[in-house]
Amino acid sequence: MTKHEVFISPNKVMIDGKVLNHSEQGSALLTALYRTYVGDYPKFFKMDTLCKLGFVASELLLQAEGEPRFEPREDRAVVLFNKSASLQADTAYQATIQDPENFFPSPAAFVYTLPNIVTGEIAIRNKYFGETLFIVLEHDDEQIMARELQNVFQDPMTQSVLGGWLECTDENHFEAKLFILYKL
C-alpha cells in the first residue's frame, strides 16, 4: 500500500498529488529544492544530477511521510529503478580523459556517480539498515518493479520500501517518481 508519492521533472514538482510552486527549472530546480527544504547536507553539492535528484526527491517524500527521521531502523529498504544507470555522469567523466593531449581525469567527476550511490546516500542520511538496491531496466516497467518490490518484502524485517523510478539523461532532463510502499 502506497501512502506518499513525489514526482519531480525539470519543470514540475508534486508531493502527494499537490503541485509545489517554484520558478526554477532543470538543475537549478534541484538546487533550489535542496536549499528550501533540506539545506543541511553539504555532500549534495558533490553529487551528480542523478544523485541530487534522488536525494531531493527522497527528502520531500520523507518530509511528507512525517515519521521520525534520523533514527536507526532496519525495517525500511531503499529500492530504485532507471534505464540509463549513471550514463550522464559517465559521459561527463569520459570527456575529461578522451583527448591524450588534454588528459585531466578528476575524481570529483565520478565520486558520486554510480546509481547505488543514490540509494546509499538516502540510507546513510536516514540511518536505514535494510536492503538498498538500484536496478537498471529497459524502460519504466511497473510490473517488473512491483515484482521486485514484493521480493524485497520476503525479508521478514522489511516493513516498508522507499522506492520508485529515478531517471536522468542530463542536467536538464530527469524524472523522479518515488513513493513509500508499506507491507500489508
Phi, psi and omega in degrees: 000131180258132177247329185228142180218147175229137175234129176226129170231176183302340182225016181211138176228128177229136176237119182050042176083356180257132181287133176262117183288141179198161179250344183280159176223161177061215184297331177297330177296315181298317178295318179296317177298317178301310183295325182280319190249349182235276172075353186239030181223081188303337178299343178309320185285351175264350185283152170283174186298320179301314181292318177301316180300309180296321181295310181295316179299318180293323178297313178298319180296313182290328174294321178294324179297321176077010178282160175304142183244163170065027174246136182305134175210138180258357187267001180242130175258160175235115184227116182238158183226151167197182181248344185244010181050234180248034185305320181301312180289323179298320178296318178297320178294318180304323179298334181280346182238003185294315186265113181299334179280342182226055186274111182222064179296138182233123176303330179298336182281347180223009181300314182246055187246335183288146181303324181290348173296324179300308181297323179295316179296320177297314180294317180297311181303319187259003180058043175273130179247012176279189180299141169234133188206137174235120184247131178263125181243165177292328179199173180292092186249102185298327180293314179295317180297317180299318179297315180295321179294321177295326177299324180297326180286356175294336174286118183299339179288329185285121179248342179205157180228129167271113187215179175139190185264134183218097185243139179214116178261334171195182186299341183241008178226105183204164178205133173236128172231088183253155181207167171246122180253130182252144177295137179281000000 
